[in-house]
Amino acid sequence: MRTQLSVERSNCTFCIQNVVEALMERPRVERVQTSAVPACIVIDHNCDEVAALQGVIDRLLHGFEAASNGEIVMITTSAEVRSTCPHHA
């Protein structure tokens, strides 16, 4: 089974590596691909719960943006299931 998740606000390269490692530790996950930003994550898995996969991503993946005072702050992201991924089509 292939699940494609959009993670548009993520831009933390350290976090994405942690997400890939955590997903690959799951017994039913076979492969994880990300785009360079990453704007999406594609997971090949053997019937793992999609909500559980989203939970791993939402717990570990963050982004950064400039606050109104110019300070760089961490922001949360939310993984959303997509029917297609333009980066992995």
C-alpha atoms as a printed R data frame, in Angstrom:
   type eleno elety resid chain resno      x      y      z
1  ATOM     1    CA   MET     A     1  0.000  0.000  0.000
2  ATOM     2    CA   ARG     A     2  1.239  3.523 -0.738
3  ATOM     3    CA   THR     A     3  0.225  6.531  1.341
4  ATOM     4    CA   GLN     A     4  1.083 10.066  0.242
5  ATOM     5    CA   LEU     A     5  1.020 12.805  2.861
6  ATOM     6    CA   SER     A     6  1.326 16.541  2.355
7  ATOM     7    CA   VAL     A     7  3.454 18.393  4.925
8  ATOM     8    CA   GLU     A     8  3.476 21.853  3.370
9  ATOM     9    CA   ARG     A     9  4.769 23.905  6.326
10 ATOM    10    CA   SER     A    10  7.685 21.632  7.181
11 ATOM    11    CA   ASN     A    11 11.184 22.881  6.432
12 ATOM    12    CA   CYS     A    12 13.309 21.423  9.231
13 ATOM    13    CA   THR     A    13 15.882 19.066  7.695
14 ATOM    14    CA   PHE     A    14 16.798 17.652 11.105
15 ATOM    15    CA   CYS     A    15 13.155 16.802 11.800
16 ATOM    16    CA   ILE     A    16 12.573 15.122  8.441
17 ATOM    17    CA   GLN     A    17 15.469 12.744  9.040
18 ATOM    18    CA   ASN     A    18 13.994 11.847 12.446
19 ATOM    19    CA   VAL     A    19 10.608 11.229 10.799
20 ATOM    20    CA   VAL     A    20 12.092  8.950  8.131
21 ATOM    21    CA   GLU     A    21 13.986  6.953 10.784
22 ATOM    22    CA   ALA     A    22 10.916  6.656 13.036
23 ATOM    23    CA   LEU     A    23  8.704  5.542 10.149
24 ATOM    24    CA   MET     A    24 11.263  2.980  8.969
25 ATOM    25    CA   GLU     A    25 11.353  1.502 12.490
26 ATOM    26    CA   ARG     A    26  7.686  0.569 12.167
27 ATOM    27    CA   PRO     A    27  7.461 -3.162 11.295
28 ATOM    28    CA   ARG     A    28  5.058 -2.711  8.374
29 ATOM    29    CA   VAL     A    29  6.784  0.227  6.683
30 ATOM    30    CA   GLU     A    30  8.857 -0.829  3.699
31 ATOM    31    CA   ARG     A    31 10.039  2.476  2.211
32 ATOM    32    CA   VAL     A    32  9.805  6.227  2.874
33 ATOM    33    CA   GLN     A    33 10.434  8.955  0.286
34 ATOM    34    CA   THR     A    34 10.426 12.708  0.841
35 ATOM    35    CA   SER     A    35 10.690 15.676 -1.465
36 ATOM    36    CA   ALA     A    36 13.569 18.110 -1.031
37 ATOM    37    CA   VAL     A    37 11.606 20.705  0.927
38 ATOM    38    CA   PRO     A    38  9.825 18.332  2.022
39 ATOM    39    CA   ALA     A    39  6.383 19.151  0.767
40 ATOM    40    CA   CYS     A    40  5.280 15.540  0.872
41 ATOM    41    CA   ILE     A    41  6.162 12.152  2.295
42 ATOM    42    CA   VAL     A    42  5.394  8.932  0.436
43 ATOM    43    CA   ILE     A    43  5.245  5.781  2.535
44 ATOM    44    CA   ASP     A    44  5.094  2.243  1.159
45 ATOM    45    CA   HIS     A    45  3.689  0.005  3.870
46 ATOM    46    CA   ASN     A    46  1.935 -3.274  4.462
47 ATOM    47    CA   CYS     A    47 -1.454 -2.150  5.793
48 ATOM    48    CA   ASP     A    48 -0.143 -0.002  8.636
49 ATOM    49    CA   GLU     A    49 -2.752  2.372 10.076
50 ATOM    50    CA   VAL     A    50 -2.588  5.659  8.158
51 ATOM    51    CA   ALA     A    51 -3.624  7.574 11.288
52 ATOM    52    CA   ALA     A    52 -0.675  6.037 13.155
53 ATOM    53    CA   LEU     A    53  1.706  7.091 10.370
54 ATOM    54    CA   GLN     A    54  0.275 10.616 10.490
55 ATOM    55    CA   GLY     A    55  0.740 10.628 14.252
56 ATOM    56    CA   VAL     A    56  4.455  9.838 13.918
57 ATOM    57    CA   ILE     A    57  4.869 12.669 11.414
58 ATOM    58    CA   ASP     A    58  2.817 15.190 13.388
59 ATOM    59    CA   ARG     A    59  4.750 14.395 16.588
60 ATOM    60    CA   LEU     A    60  8.236 14.705 15.082
61 ATOM    61    CA   LEU     A    61  8.039 17.100 12.125
62 ATOM    62    CA   HIS     A    62  8.247 20.867 12.543
63 ATOM    63    CA   GLY     A    63  8.948 23.944 10.519
64 ATOM    64    CA   PHE     A    64 10.487 27.343 11.088
65 ATOM    65    CA   GLU     A    65  9.242 30.790 10.153
66 ATOM    66    CA   ALA     A    66  9.899 34.392 11.055
67 ATOM    67    CA   ALA     A    67  7.647 35.864 13.746
68 ATOM    68    CA   SER     A    68  6.336 39.439 13.466
69 ATOM    69    CA   ASN     A    69  9.349 40.663 15.467
70 ATOM    70    CA   GLY     A    70 11.783 38.940 13.079
71 ATOM    71    CA   GLU     A    71 12.634 36.126 15.478
72 ATOM    72    CA   ILE     A    72 12.805 32.654 13.937
73 ATOM    73    CA   VAL     A    73 10.323 30.382 15.700
74 ATOM    74    CA   MET     A    74  9.419 26.706 15.447
75 ATOM    75    CA   ILE     A    75  5.951 25.922 14.081
76 ATOM    76    CA   THR     A    76  3.939 22.719 14.089
77 ATOM    77    CA   THR     A    77  2.950 20.941 10.909
78 ATOM    78    CA   SER     A    78  0.101 18.629 10.094
79 ATOM    79    CA   ALA     A    79  0.348 15.698  7.690
80 ATOM    80    CA   GLU     A    80 -2.612 15.422  5.329
81 ATOM    81    CA   VAL     A    81 -3.351 12.463  3.053
82 ATOM    82    CA   ARG     A    82 -3.106 13.299 -0.663
83 ATOM    83    CA   SER     A    83 -4.367 11.372 -3.646
84 ATOM    84    CA   THR     A    84 -1.283 12.384 -5.656
85 ATOM    85    CA   CYS     A    85  2.056 13.974 -4.919
86 ATOM    86    CA   PRO     A    86  3.522 16.280 -7.585
87 ATOM    87    CA   HIS     A    87  7.054 15.514 -6.385
88 ATOM    88    CA   HIS     A    88  6.696 11.721 -6.553
89 ATOM    89    CA   ALA     A    89  4.238 11.291 -9.431
